[in-house]
């Protein structure tokens, strides 16, 4: 009697093993998603400059950009706005003057990513996927007039 019970169980176990093996070998491999790389940029006290003027990321990499406004003077707000190219800096910086209703982020195709406006002492962030095209992508503060001095470059490799 044991002989008849073992045979079907053995066949069932073999069939399940083959099915499981097929599922593992035919399914496409997807790598686990990596945590975003974190980039921290700060304002330098009450000066109109960033403490970081360049950082590098890989093309297509997930990036968590954290901006800390270390200013102490009331009303000295800042943000970080990443652009497609350096030719857009003056145009976007100038257009920001009339974009108060949108936290000084004008409508412009050259704007790739931006943090919210940070008041003194505040920390803001944005998470984005770096461009797939390697190159240098400038960043500015778009608060009125700040773009002239508050600049940097995101290098995508």
OpenMM code with the backbone's topology and positions (N, CA, C; nanometers):
from openmm import Vec3, app, unit

residues = "UNK UNK UNK UNK UNK UNK UNK UNK UNK UNK UNK UNK UNK UNK UNK UNK UNK UNK UNK UNK UNK UNK UNK UNK UNK UNK UNK UNK UNK UNK UNK UNK UNK UNK UNK UNK UNK UNK UNK UNK UNK UNK UNK UNK UNK UNK UNK UNK UNK UNK UNK UNK UNK UNK UNK UNK UNK UNK UNK UNK UNK UNK UNK UNK UNK UNK UNK UNK UNK UNK UNK UNK UNK UNK UNK UNK UNK UNK UNK UNK UNK UNK UNK UNK UNK UNK UNK UNK UNK UNK UNK UNK UNK UNK UNK UNK UNK UNK UNK UNK UNK UNK UNK UNK UNK UNK UNK UNK UNK UNK UNK UNK UNK UNK UNK UNK UNK UNK UNK UNK UNK UNK UNK UNK UNK UNK UNK UNK UNK UNK UNK UNK UNK UNK UNK UNK UNK UNK UNK UNK UNK UNK UNK UNK UNK UNK UNK UNK UNK UNK UNK UNK UNK UNK UNK UNK UNK".split()
positions = [
    Vec3(0.0818, -0.1188, 0.0000),
    Vec3(0.0000, 0.0000, 0.0000),
    Vec3(0.0868, 0.1261, 0.0000),
    Vec3(0.1937, 0.1266, 0.0730),
    Vec3(0.2838, 0.2412, 0.0734),
    Vec3(0.3418, 0.2668, -0.0640),
    Vec3(0.3625, 0.1579, -0.1372),
    Vec3(0.4208, 0.1704, -0.2694),
    Vec3(0.3305, 0.2526, -0.3626),
    Vec3(0.2019, 0.2349, -0.3561),
    Vec3(0.1092, 0.3075, -0.4417),
    Vec3(0.0957, 0.4545, -0.3994),
    Vec3(0.1098, 0.4837, -0.2747),
    Vec3(0.0981, 0.6209, -0.2254),
    Vec3(0.2229, 0.7002, -0.2619),
    Vec3(0.3390, 0.6379, -0.2514),
    Vec3(0.4640, 0.7094, -0.2798),
    Vec3(0.4754, 0.7469, -0.4271),
    Vec3(0.4346, 0.6614, -0.5142),
    Vec3(0.4503, 0.6870, -0.6568),
    Vec3(0.3770, 0.8141, -0.6996),
    Vec3(0.2516, 0.8312, -0.6670),
    Vec3(0.1842, 0.9554, -0.7063),
    Vec3(0.2428, 1.0785, -0.6365),
    Vec3(0.2835, 1.0653, -0.5112),
    Vec3(0.3429, 1.1793, -0.4415),
    Vec3(0.4756, 1.2177, -0.5039),
    Vec3(0.5527, 1.1213, -0.5461),
    Vec3(0.6801, 1.1480, -0.6105),
    Vec3(0.6568, 1.2187, -0.7426),
    Vec3(0.5580, 1.1722, -0.8184),
    Vec3(0.5268, 1.2368, -0.9461),
    Vec3(0.4780, 1.3805, -0.9234),
    Vec3(0.3955, 1.3976, -0.8216),
    Vec3(0.3442, 1.5308, -0.7907),
    Vec3(0.4587, 1.6240, -0.7491),
    Vec3(0.5488, 1.5765, -0.6665),
    Vec3(0.6624, 1.6564, -0.6225),
    Vec3(0.7512, 1.6928, -0.7409),
    Vec3(0.7753, 1.5989, -0.8309),
    Vec3(0.8575, 1.6261, -0.9495),
    Vec3(0.7898, 1.7289, -1.0394),
    Vec3(0.6602, 1.7170, -1.0573),
    Vec3(0.5868, 1.8114, -1.1418),
    Vec3(0.5911, 1.9518, -1.0824),
    Vec3(0.5722, 1.9628, -0.9515),
    Vec3(0.5775, 2.0936, -0.8859),
    Vec3(0.7170, 2.1552, -0.8956),
    Vec3(0.8198, 2.0730, -0.8792),
    Vec3(0.9573, 2.1220, -0.8898),
    Vec3(0.9847, 2.1719, -1.0312),
    Vec3(0.9392, 2.0986, -1.1311),
    Vec3(0.9598, 2.1399, -1.2699),
    Vec3(0.8843, 2.2693, -1.2991),
    Vec3(0.7638, 2.2806, -1.2480),
    Vec3(0.6843, 2.4014, -1.2674),
    Vec3(0.7524, 2.5221, -1.2022),
    Vec3(0.8013, 2.5044, -1.0815),
    Vec3(0.8697, 2.6120, -1.0108),
    Vec3(0.9964, 2.6517, -1.0844),
    Vec3(1.0721, 2.5540, -1.1329),
    Vec3(1.1950, 2.5824, -1.2051),
    Vec3(1.1646, 2.6590, -1.3335),
    Vec3(1.0590, 2.6200, -1.4034),
    Vec3(1.0191, 2.6890, -1.5263),
    Vec3(0.9824, 2.8335, -1.4964),
    Vec3(0.9112, 2.8582, -1.3895),
    Vec3(0.8705, 2.9939, -1.3534),
    Vec3(0.9926, 3.0809, -1.3259),
    Vec3(1.0940, 3.0245, -1.2627),
    Vec3(1.2124, 3.1030, -1.2308),
    Vec3(1.3019, 3.1260, -1.3520),
    Vec3(1.3053, 3.0321, -1.4434),
    Vec3(1.3963, 3.0473, -1.5558),
    Vec3(1.3355, 3.1239, -1.6719),
    Vec3(1.2044, 3.1311, -1.6811),
    Vec3(1.1443, 3.2029, -1.7931),
    Vec3(1.1050, 3.3459, -1.7575),
    Vec3(1.0979, 3.3784, -1.6308),
    Vec3(1.0615, 3.5145, -1.5909),
    Vec3(1.1797, 3.6075, -1.6162),
    Vec3(1.1562, 3.7260, -1.6708),
    Vec3(1.2669, 3.8191, -1.6943),
    Vec3(1.3240, 3.8673, -1.5613),
    Vec3(1.4529, 3.8919, -1.5614),
    Vec3(1.5192, 3.9396, -1.4406),
    Vec3(1.5003, 4.0903, -1.4301),
    Vec3(1.4538, 4.1346, -1.3161),
    Vec3(1.4457, 4.2778, -1.2899),
    Vec3(1.5222, 4.3056, -1.1623),
    Vec3(1.6193, 4.3921, -1.1728),
    Vec3(1.7010, 4.4267, -1.0571),
    Vec3(1.6168, 4.5037, -0.9568),
    Vec3(1.6428, 4.4844, -0.8292),
    Vec3(1.5689, 4.5611, -0.7287),
    Vec3(1.6011, 4.7097, -0.7455),
    Vec3(1.4992, 4.7925, -0.7226),
    Vec3(1.5198, 4.9363, -0.7351),
    Vec3(1.6123, 4.9851, -0.6246),
    Vec3(1.7127, 5.0603, -0.6656),
    Vec3(1.8068, 5.1147, -0.5688),
    Vec3(1.7475, 5.2413, -0.5072),
    Vec3(1.7903, 5.2695, -0.3867),
    Vec3(1.7477, 5.3942, -0.3245),
    Vec3(1.8067, 5.5104, -0.4033),
    Vec3(1.7370, 5.6234, -0.4066),
    Vec3(1.7921, 5.7381, -0.4799),
    Vec3(1.9216, 5.7866, -0.4152),
    Vec3(2.0112, 5.8392, -0.4981),
    Vec3(2.1314, 5.9018, -0.4450),
    Vec3(2.0865, 6.0351, -0.3853),
    Vec3(2.1414, 6.0704, -0.2708),
    Vec3(2.1017, 6.1949, -0.2053),
    Vec3(2.2077, 6.3019, -0.2261),
    Vec3(2.1630, 6.4174, -0.2710),
    Vec3(2.2499, 6.5335, -0.2892),
    Vec3(2.1956, 6.6421, -0.1972),
    Vec3(2.2826, 6.6989, -0.1146),
    Vec3(2.2411, 6.8052, -0.0225),
    Vec3(2.3124, 6.9340, -0.0629),
    Vec3(2.2337, 7.0365, -0.0845),
    Vec3(2.2857, 7.1697, -0.1165),
    Vec3(2.2322, 7.2652, -0.0101),
    Vec3(2.3178, 7.3553, 0.0345),
    Vec3(2.2780, 7.4536, 0.1364),
    Vec3(2.3090, 7.5936, 0.0854),
    Vec3(2.2344, 7.6886, 0.1355),
    Vec3(2.2735, 7.8274, 0.1115),
    Vec3(2.3833, 7.8588, 0.2127),
    Vec3(2.4676, 7.9560, 0.1801),
    Vec3(2.5757, 7.9942, 0.2716),
    Vec3(2.5265, 8.1129, 0.3528),
    Vec3(2.4711, 8.0823, 0.4703),
    Vec3(2.4203, 8.1877, 0.5580),
    Vec3(2.3328, 8.2872, 0.4843),
    Vec3(2.3629, 8.4154, 0.5025),
    Vec3(2.2845, 8.5220, 0.4393),
    Vec3(2.3470, 8.5715, 0.3086),
    Vec3(2.4447, 8.4964, 0.2588),
    Vec3(2.5065, 8.5314, 0.1312),
    Vec3(2.4230, 8.4737, 0.0172),
    Vec3(2.4361, 8.5303, -0.0992),
    Vec3(2.3648, 8.4803, -0.2164),
    Vec3(2.4539, 8.3799, -0.2898),
    Vec3(2.4734, 8.2641, -0.2273),
    Vec3(2.5495, 8.1583, -0.2925),
    Vec3(2.5163, 8.0231, -0.2307),
    Vec3(2.5394, 7.9204, -0.3137),
    Vec3(2.5216, 7.7825, -0.2695),
    Vec3(2.6542, 7.7312, -0.2137),
    Vec3(2.6492, 7.6409, -0.1164),
    Vec3(2.7732, 7.5807, -0.0665),
    Vec3(2.8282, 7.4762, -0.1635),
    Vec3(2.7435, 7.4256, -0.2507),
    Vec3(2.7824, 7.3267, -0.3513),
    Vec3(2.7575, 7.3875, -0.4882),
    Vec3(2.8621, 7.3948, -0.5686),
    Vec3(2.8440, 7.4523, -0.7013),
    Vec3(2.8521, 7.3468, -0.8116),
    Vec3(2.8780, 7.2224, -0.7740),
    Vec3(2.8786, 7.1144, -0.8731),
    Vec3(2.8565, 6.9812, -0.8018),
    Vec3(2.7800, 6.8944, -0.8677),
    Vec3(2.7651, 6.7570, -0.8211),
    Vec3(2.7437, 6.6681, -0.9423),
    Vec3(2.7745, 6.5396, -0.9263),
    Vec3(2.7643, 6.4455, -1.0379),
    Vec3(2.6671, 6.3335, -1.0055),
    Vec3(2.5928, 6.2924, -1.1061),
    Vec3(2.5023, 6.1780, -1.0967),
    Vec3(2.5135, 6.0991, -1.2265),
    Vec3(2.4641, 5.9771, -1.2241),
    Vec3(2.4664, 5.8940, -1.3443),
    Vec3(2.3387, 5.9169, -1.4248),
    Vec3(2.3495, 5.9043, -1.5556),
    Vec3(2.2341, 5.9182, -1.6433),
    Vec3(2.1257, 5.8199, -1.6016),
    Vec3(2.0030, 5.8691, -1.5896),
    Vec3(1.8895, 5.7847, -1.5532),
    Vec3(1.8817, 5.7473, -1.4061),
    Vec3(1.9721, 5.7972, -1.3249),
    Vec3(1.9748, 5.7649, -1.1816),
    Vec3(1.8669, 5.8438, -1.1068),
    Vec3(1.8076, 5.7794, -1.0094),
    Vec3(1.7100, 5.8460, -0.9227),
    Vec3(1.7873, 5.9363, -0.8258),
    Vec3(1.7454, 6.0620, -0.8143),
    Vec3(1.8169, 6.1605, -0.7329),
    Vec3(1.7203, 6.2238, -0.6335),
    Vec3(1.7622, 6.2303, -0.5098),
    Vec3(1.6872, 6.3028, -0.4072),
    Vec3(1.7696, 6.4261, -0.3740),
    Vec3(1.7215, 6.5422, -0.4199),
    Vec3(1.7914, 6.6681, -0.3971),
    Vec3(1.7299, 6.7362, -0.2754),
    Vec3(1.8117, 6.7571, -0.1739),
    Vec3(1.7683, 6.8226, -0.0500),
    Vec3(1.8335, 6.9597, -0.0465),
    Vec3(1.7523, 7.0634, -0.0283),
    Vec3(1.8054, 7.1988, -0.0181),
    Vec3(1.7741, 7.2541, 0.1203),
    Vec3(1.8796, 7.3017, 0.1892),
    Vec3(1.8653, 7.3608, 0.3226),
    Vec3(1.8986, 7.5087, 0.3145),
    Vec3(1.7989, 7.5910, 0.3452),
    Vec3(1.8192, 7.7357, 0.3441),
    Vec3(1.8710, 7.7770, 0.4812),
    Vec3(2.0015, 7.8034, 0.4879),
    Vec3(2.0644, 7.8400, 0.6144),
    Vec3(2.0632, 7.9901, 0.6418),
    Vec3(1.9884, 8.0650, 0.5619),
    Vec3(1.9777, 8.2095, 0.5860),
    Vec3(1.9029, 8.2353, 0.7165),
    Vec3(1.9321, 8.3499, 0.7769),
    Vec3(1.8627, 8.3882, 0.9003),
    Vec3(1.7838, 8.5181, 0.8831),
    Vec3(1.8067, 8.5866, 0.7732),
    Vec3(1.7376, 8.7127, 0.7457),
    Vec3(1.5975, 8.6830, 0.6933),
    Vec3(1.4983, 8.7422, 0.7581),
    Vec3(1.3589, 8.7245, 0.7175),
    Vec3(1.3404, 8.7598, 0.5700),
    Vec3(1.2727, 8.6728, 0.4949),
    Vec3(1.2426, 8.6989, 0.3547),
    Vec3(1.3496, 8.6563, 0.2562),
    Vec3(1.4624, 8.6041, 0.3040),
    Vec3(1.5701, 8.5610, 0.2145),
    Vec3(1.5443, 8.4163, 0.1712),
    Vec3(1.4461, 8.4021, 0.0833),
    Vec3(1.4048, 8.2705, 0.0355),
    Vec3(1.4932, 8.2254, -0.0800),
    Vec3(1.5052, 8.0931, -0.0946),
    Vec3(1.5852, 8.0343, -0.2020),
    Vec3(1.5185, 7.9066, -0.2515),
    Vec3(1.5627, 7.8621, -0.3688),
    Vec3(1.5246, 7.7319, -0.4217),
    Vec3(1.6390, 7.6820, -0.5094),
    Vec3(1.6234, 7.5640, -0.5656),
    Vec3(1.7200, 7.5099, -0.6610),
    Vec3(1.6401, 7.4702, -0.7846),
    Vec3(1.6767, 7.5281, -0.8989),
    Vec3(1.6080, 7.5031, -1.0252),
    Vec3(1.7109, 7.4490, -1.1240),
    Vec3(1.6895, 7.3275, -1.1733),
    Vec3(1.7824, 7.2651, -1.2680),
    Vec3(1.7297, 7.2865, -1.4093),
    Vec3(1.8199, 7.3335, -1.4952),
    Vec3(1.7846, 7.3714, -1.6319),
    Vec3(1.8479, 7.2787, -1.7355),
    Vec3(1.7975, 7.2884, -1.8578),
    Vec3(1.8499, 7.2045, -1.9658),
    Vec3(1.9874, 7.2489, -2.0124),
    Vec3(2.0123, 7.3806, -2.0132),
    Vec3(2.1409, 7.4297, -2.0634),
    Vec3(2.1677, 7.5713, -2.0122),
    Vec3(2.2934, 7.6125, -2.0242),
    Vec3(2.3362, 7.7425, -1.9719),
    Vec3(2.2718, 7.8596, -2.0461),
    Vec3(2.2340, 7.8387, -2.1698),
    Vec3(2.1714, 7.9464, -2.2471),
    Vec3(2.0379, 7.9898, -2.1872),
    Vec3(1.9774, 7.9058, -2.1053),
    Vec3(1.8468, 7.9360, -2.0469),
    Vec3(1.8558, 8.0137, -1.9157),
    Vec3(1.9741, 8.0261, -1.8587),
    Vec3(1.9875, 8.0867, -1.7248),
    Vec3(1.9289, 8.2278, -1.7196),
    Vec3(1.9739, 8.3172, -1.8055),
    Vec3(1.9251, 8.4559, -1.8009),
    Vec3(1.7767, 8.4640, -1.8321),
    Vec3(1.7315, 8.3870, -1.9306),
    Vec3(1.5900, 8.3905, -1.9684),
    Vec3(1.5012, 8.3460, -1.8517),
    Vec3(1.5365, 8.2342, -1.7877),
    Vec3(1.4565, 8.1820, -1.6759),
    Vec3(1.4675, 8.2748, -1.5553),
    Vec3(1.5885, 8.3224, -1.5266),
    Vec3(1.6076, 8.4132, -1.4135),
    Vec3(1.5272, 8.5408, -1.4281),
    Vec3(1.5234, 8.5955, -1.5478),
    Vec3(1.4464, 8.7173, -1.5742),
    Vec3(1.2965, 8.6904, -1.5685),
    Vec3(1.2539, 8.5802, -1.6275),
    Vec3(1.1106, 8.5460, -1.6267),
    Vec3(1.0598, 8.5194, -1.4858),
    Vec3(1.1474, 8.4748, -1.3977),
    Vec3(1.1070, 8.4464, -1.2589),
    Vec3(1.0573, 8.5720, -1.1871),
    Vec3(1.1041, 8.6884, -1.2295),
    Vec3(1.0606, 8.8146, -1.1676),
    Vec3(0.9096, 8.8308, -1.1710),
    Vec3(0.8455, 8.7796, -1.2748),
    Vec3(0.7001, 8.7955, -1.2883),
    Vec3(0.6254, 8.6649, -1.2565),
    Vec3(0.6900, 8.5750, -1.1840),
    Vec3(0.6269, 8.4463, -1.1515),
    Vec3(0.6051, 8.4292, -1.0011),
    Vec3(0.5785, 8.5384, -0.9317),
    Vec3(0.5592, 8.5328, -0.7861),
    Vec3(0.4454, 8.4382, -0.7470),
    Vec3(0.3391, 8.4351, -0.8282),
    Vec3(0.2237, 8.3501, -0.7977),
    Vec3(0.2595, 8.2013, -0.8008),
    Vec3(0.3692, 8.1679, -0.8678),
    Vec3(0.4125, 8.0279, -0.8790),
    Vec3(0.5457, 8.0069, -0.8067),
    Vec3(0.5667, 8.0794, -0.6966),
    Vec3(0.6917, 8.0715, -0.6181),
    Vec3(0.8153, 8.0963, -0.7032),
    Vec3(0.8045, 8.1884, -0.7980),
    Vec3(0.9140, 8.2323, -0.8841),
    Vec3(0.9669, 8.1226, -0.9767),
    Vec3(0.8781, 8.0307, -1.0134),
    Vec3(0.9092, 7.9289, -1.1143),
    Vec3(0.8288, 7.9657, -1.2392),
    Vec3(0.8948, 8.0246, -1.3388),
    Vec3(0.8213, 8.0634, -1.4597),
    Vec3(0.7913, 7.9423, -1.5481),
    Vec3(0.6979, 7.9599, -1.6396),
    Vec3(0.6690, 7.8563, -1.7388),
    Vec3(0.7805, 7.8618, -1.8422),
    Vec3(0.8639, 7.7588, -1.8469),
    Vec3(0.9732, 7.7553, -1.9438),
    Vec3(1.0144, 7.6105, -1.9650),
    Vec3(1.0260, 7.5709, -2.0910),
    Vec3(1.0621, 7.4329, -2.1238),
    Vec3(1.2020, 7.3949, -2.0766),
    Vec3(1.2857, 7.4926, -2.0476),
    Vec3(1.4228, 7.4649, -2.0036),
    Vec3(1.4291, 7.4197, -1.8575),
    Vec3(1.3210, 7.4354, -1.7831),
    Vec3(1.3206, 7.3938, -1.6418),
    Vec3(1.2921, 7.2441, -1.6357),
    Vec3(1.3913, 7.1706, -1.5849),
    Vec3(1.3766, 7.0251, -1.5726),
    Vec3(1.3166, 6.9858, -1.4385),
    Vec3(1.3759, 7.0373, -1.3302),
    Vec3(1.3353, 7.0004, -1.1945),
    Vec3(1.3569, 7.1211, -1.1042),
    Vec3(1.2809, 7.1263, -0.9939),
    Vec3(1.3020, 7.2351, -0.8987),
    Vec3(1.2500, 7.1961, -0.7612),
    Vec3(1.3121, 7.2559, -0.6608),
    Vec3(1.2648, 7.2387, -0.5238),
    Vec3(1.1599, 7.3457, -0.4979),
    Vec3(1.0770, 7.3250, -0.3982),
    Vec3(0.9895, 7.4339, -0.3546),
    Vec3(1.0757, 7.5487, -0.2991),
    Vec3(1.0180, 7.6635, -0.2875),
    Vec3(1.0855, 7.7790, -0.2289),
    Vec3(1.1022, 7.7540, -0.0790),
    Vec3(1.2240, 7.7739, -0.0285),
    Vec3(1.2525, 7.7518, 0.1139),
    Vec3(1.2753, 7.8859, 0.1826),
    Vec3(1.1997, 7.9107, 0.2866),
    Vec3(1.2201, 8.0298, 0.3683),
    Vec3(1.3409, 8.0062, 0.4597),
    Vec3(1.3969, 8.1107, 0.5204),
    Vec3(1.5120, 8.0925, 0.6089),
    Vec3(1.4862, 7.9833, 0.7139),
    Vec3(1.5820, 7.8944, 0.7272),
    Vec3(1.5724, 7.7851, 0.8242),
    Vec3(1.4983, 7.6622, 0.7740),
    Vec3(1.4353, 7.6703, 0.6578),
    Vec3(1.3593, 7.5566, 0.6056),
    Vec3(1.4448, 7.4639, 0.5194),
    Vec3(1.4004, 7.3382, 0.5135),
    Vec3(1.4605, 7.2379, 0.4262),
    Vec3(1.3514, 7.1862, 0.3334),
    Vec3(1.3820, 7.1811, 0.2052),
    Vec3(1.2871, 7.1317, 0.1044),
    Vec3(1.3593, 7.0278, 0.0193),
    Vec3(1.2828, 6.9520, -0.0572),
    Vec3(1.3471, 6.8516, -0.1417),
    Vec3(1.2616, 6.8191, -0.2622),
    Vec3(1.3269, 6.7575, -0.3593),
    Vec3(1.2602, 6.7065, -0.4784),
    Vec3(1.3328, 6.5782, -0.5184),
    Vec3(1.2574, 6.4806, -0.5649),
    Vec3(1.3157, 6.3567, -0.6150),
    Vec3(1.2846, 6.3486, -0.7639),
    Vec3(1.3860, 6.3151, -0.8409),
    Vec3(1.3703, 6.3092, -0.9863),
    Vec3(1.4651, 6.2065, -1.0460),
    Vec3(1.4419, 6.1745, -1.1717),
    Vec3(1.5310, 6.0868, -1.2462),
    Vec3(1.6208, 6.1739, -1.3317),
    Vec3(1.7524, 6.1573, -1.3147),
    Vec3(1.8482, 6.2378, -1.3904),
    Vec3(1.8269, 6.2163, -1.5401),
    Vec3(1.8559, 6.3181, -1.6195),
    Vec3(1.8410, 6.3028, -1.7645),
    Vec3(1.9196, 6.1817, -1.8165),
    Vec3(1.8704, 6.1234, -1.9227),
    Vec3(1.9377, 6.0074, -1.9818),
    Vec3(2.0562, 6.0500, -2.0682),
    Vec3(2.0604, 6.1757, -2.1025),
    Vec3(2.1682, 6.2284, -2.1866),
    Vec3(2.2803, 6.2854, -2.0985),
    Vec3(2.4021, 6.2293, -2.1067),
    Vec3(2.5133, 6.2863, -2.0298),
    Vec3(2.5381, 6.4323, -2.0696),
    Vec3(2.5831, 6.5091, -1.9739),
    Vec3(2.6126, 6.6498, -2.0015),
    Vec3(2.6129, 6.7312, -1.8743),
    Vec3(2.6228, 6.8624, -1.8911),
    Vec3(2.6218, 6.9547, -1.7779),
    Vec3(2.4908, 7.0315, -1.7783),
    Vec3(2.4204, 7.0230, -1.6668),
    Vec3(2.2898, 7.0864, -1.6507),
    Vec3(2.3025, 7.1917, -1.5396),
    Vec3(2.2899, 7.3198, -1.5736),
    Vec3(2.3070, 7.4237, -1.4721),
    Vec3(2.1910, 7.4273, -1.3730),
    Vec3(2.2203, 7.4737, -1.2530),
    Vec3(2.1133, 7.5008, -1.1571),
    Vec3(2.1308, 7.6414, -1.1025),
    Vec3(2.0169, 7.7018, -1.0689),
    Vec3(2.0138, 7.8394, -1.0185),
    Vec3(1.9132, 7.8494, -0.9048),
    Vec3(1.9158, 7.9631, -0.8361),
    Vec3(1.8071, 8.0020, -0.7465),
    Vec3(1.7237, 8.1009, -0.8265),
    Vec3(1.5947, 8.0757, -0.8398),
    Vec3(1.5102, 8.1628, -0.9225),
    Vec3(1.4406, 8.2737, -0.8438),
    Vec3(1.4683, 8.2870, -0.7135),
    Vec3(1.4121, 8.3992, -0.6385),
    Vec3(1.4658, 8.5272, -0.7040),
    Vec3(1.3830, 8.6307, -0.7184),
    Vec3(1.4215, 8.7492, -0.7958),
    Vec3(1.5642, 8.8006, -0.7701),
    Vec3(1.6413, 8.7997, -0.8789),
    Vec3(1.7780, 8.8513, -0.8769),
    Vec3(1.8845, 8.7551, -0.8290),
    Vec3(1.8466, 8.6490, -0.7606),
    Vec3(1.9459, 8.5581, -0.7024),
    Vec3(2.0223, 8.4772, -0.8068),
    Vec3(1.9605, 8.4522, -0.9222),
    Vec3(2.0231, 8.3665, -1.0233),
    Vec3(2.1579, 8.4198, -1.0722),
    Vec3(2.1805, 8.5488, -1.0581),
    Vec3(2.3054, 8.6089, -1.1044),
    Vec3(2.4243, 8.5528, -1.0253),
    Vec3(2.4046, 8.5268, -0.8968),
    Vec3(2.5120, 8.4778, -0.8115),
    Vec3(2.4958, 8.3311, -0.7687),
    Vec3(2.3732, 8.2861, -0.7561),
    Vec3(2.3489, 8.1509, -0.7043),
    Vec3(2.3356, 8.0545, -0.8215),
    Vec3(2.4498, 7.9959, -0.8579),
    Vec3(2.4560, 7.9047, -0.9723),
    Vec3(2.5419, 7.7833, -0.9418),
    Vec3(2.5175, 7.6788, -1.0175),
    Vec3(2.5985, 7.5582, -1.0075),
    Vec3(2.5713, 7.4688, -1.1268),
    Vec3(2.6302, 7.3492, -1.1257),
    Vec3(2.6154, 7.2562, -1.2372),
    Vec3(2.5956, 7.1155, -1.1852),
    Vec3(2.4929, 7.0484, -1.2400),
    Vec3(2.4731, 6.9047, -1.2179),
    Vec3(2.5378, 6.8356, -1.3384),
    Vec3(2.6384, 6.7541, -1.3112),
    Vec3(2.7066, 6.6807, -1.4179),
    Vec3(2.6457, 6.5404, -1.4278),
    Vec3(2.5971, 6.5063, -1.5438),
    Vec3(2.5387, 6.3750, -1.5669),
    Vec3(2.6366, 6.2940, -1.6499),
    Vec3(2.6778, 6.1791, -1.5953),
    Vec3(2.7764, 6.0950, -1.6643),
    Vec3(2.7146, 5.9681, -1.7168),
] * unit.nanometer
topology = app.Topology()
chain = topology.addChain("A")
for resn in residues:
    res = topology.addResidue(resn, chain)
    for name in ("N", "CA", "C"):
        topology.addAtom(name, app.Element.getBySymbol(name[0]), res)
